[in-house]
Amino acid sequence: MTSDRHATTLRFSYASPAVAERIAASVRPEAGAIEGERTAASLSRDGDTVRVEIVASDLTALRAGQNTWATLLEVAERAGDT
């Protein structure tokens, strides 16, 4: 990535730490698998909150990273409901 970096943090709160851990565990493998030259992401959990930190070389890549991670978490939530 270039020295001009853009970053954002997405936070997702759940009903309990156990639910948050289940969601985090289901998407954690994606943190290393979907990174590219322009975007990197890290995932952490604190209690009932899952946090995704996204760093990108440009705003377009940052937006794409946000959309990707929001979708991944949404799918994990829906899968947990079934």
C-alpha positions in Angstrom: 0.0 0.0 0.0 1.1 3.6 -0.5 1.8 5.9 2.3 -1.5 7.7 1.8 -3.7 5.4 3.9 -7.4 5.5 4.8 -8.9 3.6 7.7 -12.2 2.8 9.4 -13.4 0.6 12.2 -16.7 -1.3 12.0 -18.3 -2.4 15.3 -21.0 -5.0 15.6 -22.7 -5.6 18.9 -24.5 -8.8 19.8 -26.8 -10.2 22.4 -23.9 -11.9 24.3 -20.2 -12.6 24.3 -20.9 -16.1 23.2 -22.8 -14.9 20.1 -20.1 -12.4 19.3 -17.5 -15.2 19.5 -19.4 -17.5 17.3 -19.8 -14.7 14.7 -16.1 -13.7 14.9 -14.9 -17.3 14.6 -17.0 -17.8 11.5 -15.5 -14.9 9.7 -12.0 -14.8 11.2 -10.5 -17.0 8.4 -11.5 -14.3 5.8 -9.3 -11.7 7.4 -6.2 -13.1 5.7 -7.9 -14.7 2.7 -9.5 -11.6 1.1 -6.8 -9.0 1.6 -5.4 -7.5 -1.5 -2.8 -5.0 -2.6 -5.0 -2.1 -1.7 -6.9 -3.3 1.4 -6.1 -5.1 4.7 -8.4 -6.0 7.6 -8.1 -7.2 11.1 -10.8 -8.7 13.3 -11.1 -8.6 17.1 -13.7 -9.3 19.7 -14.2 -7.6 23.1 -17.1 -9.0 25.1 -20.3 -8.8 23.0 -18.7 -6.6 20.3 -16.9 -7.7 17.1 -14.6 -5.1 15.6 -13.2 -5.0 12.1 -10.4 -2.5 11.3 -9.9 -1.8 7.6 -7.0 0.0 6.1 -6.9 0.9 2.5 -4.7 2.8 0.0 -7.6 4.8 -1.4 -11.2 5.6 -0.7 -12.6 3.3 -3.3 -10.8 0.3 -1.8 -11.9 1.4 1.7 -15.5 1.5 0.6 -15.2 -1.9 -1.0 -13.6 -3.3 2.2 -16.4 -1.9 4.3 -19.1 -3.4 2.0 -17.3 -6.8 2.0 -17.0 -7.0 5.8 -20.5 -5.7 6.5 -21.8 -8.4 4.1 -19.6 -11.2 5.7 -20.9 -10.3 9.2 -24.5 -10.1 7.9 -24.2 -13.6 6.4 -22.7 -15.0 9.6 -25.5 -13.5 11.6 -28.2 -15.0 9.3 -26.4 -18.4 9.4 -26.4 -18.3 13.2 -30.1 -17.7 13.2 -30.9 -20.9 11.3 
